[in-house]
Structures are given as C-alpha cells and as structure tokens.
Amino acid sequence: MSTGDSYRVAIVTGAARNIGRAAALALARQGFAVLVHSGSDKEGAEETAGLVEQAGPPARVTLGDLTEEATSARLVEAAAALGRPAVLVNNAALRRAVPFEEMDLAEWRAVLAVNLDAAFLCSRAVIAPMLEAGWGRIINIGGLSGHRGAAKRAHVVASKAALVGLSKALAIEYAGRGVTANCVVPGEIETRRGASAGARGQHPDKALPPVGRRGTPEEVAAVIALLCGPESDYLTGQTFHVNGGVYLP
C-alpha cells in the first residue's frame, strides 16, 4: 500500500514457503511492499520476493535467527529501506513432535524461543514506527493445537496458546493509537512440512474438517490480508480461526 511516494511495508517472518509466502503475496496484491524473512532458506525467500515483485510492489529478503535480538532490529531497518513498516506477520514457527516424558528443557526452550520469544522481539521492534505513524497491524499466527491440545507437542501447544494472550495484551495497550493486534489460527492446511514436525493427525479428531478437505495457505492469507485492510480498524484483540469447521470456539 503506497502513501505518496513511499510504500507501507509488511514484514512477514517465515515467508519462504506455505502460509508465509501466501501472506506475502496477498499483502503485495493490496499494495504493500514486503520484507520477506526466512531463517536460512535463501532460495525460497528469494522466490517469494520475486513473486511479490511480479505483483507490483518492491520486496527485499532478510535472513536471520529470530531468537537473536539483533535480528528483529535488522528486519525493521531493512523494511524501512522500502518504506514505512506498517504490518508485522509473526509466522515463523517450529512444530516439533517429542513425547512429553522425553522432552528436556533445551527442547522446550528452543520451540518457545522461535514461536513466542521471536514474536515478542519482532513486535517490540516494529511498534515504534507504527505508533509514530498512528497506524499498524500486528498479526500473530497461532495454531489449532493451542486451543485443542495435541500429543507430543506440549511446547508447541503452550507457545501457540501464549500468542493469543500476547495479541490481547498488545490490543489493549495500543487501543486508540491506530495499532491493532490479532491472532489468526490455521486448522489443517495443505503445506510442505519439515521432518521434525511429525505426522499429521496429532489432533483429537483425525477426520477431515466438516467442509470435507484441508485448507490452503491462500485461504489463511485472505484473512491476514483482511485484517490489514482499511475496513479492519475496529478489529483488535481477536482470534480468527480458519479451519473448515473442525473447531468451533
């Protein structure tokens, strides 16, 4: 979304593939320049950036470990080179599967560091330019397991549930100052998964959702894009489920 001679910029973490890539493209189609982040997948991130630029707005790639505090600052600096940082999509996540009795503290902390600490660090880094402009959107990507539970994923469940709380806290703290915060929770989505994520079907019900199929990254991205549109000013502190009816809060 351009304003005058500059762009509003969306920072999307974990955007080399799947929901992150779809979100980057959906926001690009709304006119946002996009800062594409990936931890280490340079090829995938550059492919996403190329697709963004095909849609019209400029894009830039930044790689880095989001659990390191300096990385979030670099993301905002890189976004500022494109325009004004206005949207943050905290999508980067680890979804490891480990039996609880075998889970050590290092494993627990590794998942919470990416899923929760990184969202905190990136949100804190981007809030200043958002408040200065009087407009911003922070969108945390939750997980269905954070609402229903899941076997072998205690760290994932805890971190995804915490993102709901973080969204509510930011929504209240910045209410009336032009910055909203919401949580988008995908259900069973057709994505390319890493080996450490384990098999699908960790949720209590293994059947397909009532709509009869899994969702697509683009369907999740459509909700993200809606929350970044001009009609979303009154939406804050909410949790939006995109799951084909498999979970009805």
N, C-alpha and C positions, 0 to 999 in steps of 0.2 A: 504494500500500500504506500504509494508515494505521497509526500506532502511537499508541495512546492518543488524545489529542485532536489530534494533528498527523499530517501526511502525510509519507511518504517521497517525495522528488521526483526525477523523471527529467528530466535536461536532454538534449534532442535537438537537435543542430545540423542546419541544412539541412532543417527539418521542414515546409516549406511544401507539399511535394508528394512523390510517389513513395515511396521506401523510408523516408525520414524521417517522413513522415506516417503510414505504416503502422506504423512502430515506436512512434510516439507513441500511436496508438490501441491497439496490443497491450499496451503498458505500462499505459495507463489501465484497460484491462479487468482487469489484475492488481491494480488499486487504487492505482497510483502517480499522484500529481499530476504534471503535465507542464509544464516550461518549454519553450515552443516557440520555437526560434530560426530566423530567416531573415536573410540578408544585407540584402535590400531588398524582398522580396515580402511586403508587409504584408497584402495581401488574402488571399494563400494561407496565411500563418501564422495569421491570424485565423480562417480557415475550419477549419484543423486544430484550433485551440484550441476552437472551437465543437463540433467532433466529439468531442473529449476530454471536454468537459463534459457532452455528451449521454450519454457512457458512465458518468458519475458523479463522478469526481474533478475538482477545480478545475484550471484551466490559466491560463497567463499567456504573453504574447508579448513577446519582446525582439528587436529588430533591431540589426544591427551588423556591422562588418567584423572577422572573427575574426583577421585578421592583425595587428590592433592590440591590444596587450597589455591595454589598459583594458577591452576588450570582454569578455574572459573573466572578469574580476573582476565586471563588471556582470551577467553570466549567473548567477554564483553568488549574488550579492546578491538578484537577482530570484527565484531558486529558493528562497532562504532565507525569503522573504516568504510562500511557500506551505507550507513545512515544512522538513524536513532533506534537503539534497542527498545523494542516495544512489546515483544511476545517472547515468552520462555516456555518451551515444552520439555518438561523433565521426563524423558522417555527412557534413557539409558537404564539398564537393569541386568541383574544376574538372577537366573531362575534355576539354581542347582537343586538336585534331589539327593538328600542324605538322611538315613534313618536318624531319628532324634537321639537315640541312645549312643549313636556313633558320632554325633556332631560335637566337635570341640570348639573352644572359644574362638580360635582363629577362623574357622569356617563360618561361625555365626557373625563375627565382626566383618569378614570380607563381604558378605552379602549385604548387611546393613550399611556398610560404607558406600557401596555403589547405589543401592536402592533408596536410601534415606539421607545419608550424610551429603551425597552429591546434590540431591535436590535442595537441601538446606544451603549449601555453599553457592550453588548457581543462583538460587532465588535471592540470597543476600547480595550477591554481586550485581544483579541486574536491577534491584529495587531503586537505587538512586536515580538513574536516568529516567525510569518510569515516573517516579514522583516529581522529578523536575519538569517533565512534560505534562504531568497531570493525566496520563493515560498509560495503561499497561495491562497485560494479561499473563498470568502465571497458570499453567495447566500441568498438573501432575498426573502421570499415567499410572493408575492403580492396577489392581489385579483381582480377579474374581475370588481367588483363594483367600484374599484378605477379608472377605465377607462370609465365605462358606467354610473356610478351613481346607486343609489338604494334607495328605500323608507325606512324610519325608521332606516337608518344606516349612518347618517351623520358622526358620529365619526369613524366608520369602513372605510367608503369611504375616508375620509381625511387622515387617518393613512396609508391606503394601497397605496394611491397616493404618499404620502411622502416617502414611501420605494423606489419608482422609483428614486426620487431625491437623496436619500441617496446613492443608488447604483451608480448613475452617479458621485456624488461628490467623493466617495471613488475610483472609477475607474480612475478619472483624477489625484487625489492626489498621487496615488501609481502606476501610469503607468510607466513602465520601471523598476520597482523594484520587479517584479515577483509576485505581488499580484493583482488578478483580483476581480472585484465585479460585479455581475449581479443580475437581478430580474427575477424570474420565476413566472408566473401568471396562476394559475389553473382556468379553467372555471367551468362548472357544473360537479363536481366529486362525485362519489358514496362514501360517507363517513358516519361514525357514528357521529351525531351532538348532541351537548348539547341542553337542552331545551331552554336556553336563546338565542340561535341562531335564533329562529323563524322558520317559514315555508320556504321551498324552493320557488323559483319563484319570488324573490324580484326584479329581473332584468326586464327591459322594455319588453323583449320578453320572454314569458313563454314556448314557444315550445322547443322541443329538438333541439340540435345543428344540422347542416346540415348532419353530419355523422349518425344521427339517434339514438344516445344513449348518455348517460353521460359517462365521462371518468372514469378511475380507478386511484387510488393512484400510482400504479406501472407505469402508463404512465407519470405521473408528475415526479416520481422519476427517470425515464430514462433520462429525460432532465437534472435533477440535476446531475446525475452521469456523463453525457456527459461533463458538464461544469467543472468537476473535473478531467477529463482525460488529458493525455499528449497532445492531439490534440486541447485543448481549450486555449492555451496560447494567441491567438490573439483575443479572445472573451472577451470583458470587457465593462462595462457601458451599456449593452444591456438589453432589456426587452423581454423575451421569453414567448409567450402565448401558453398555452396548453388547447385548448378549443373546438376542433372539428369543427372549422369554425364558431362558434357563434358570434365571434367578430374579425373583420379583420382591424387592425390599418393601 
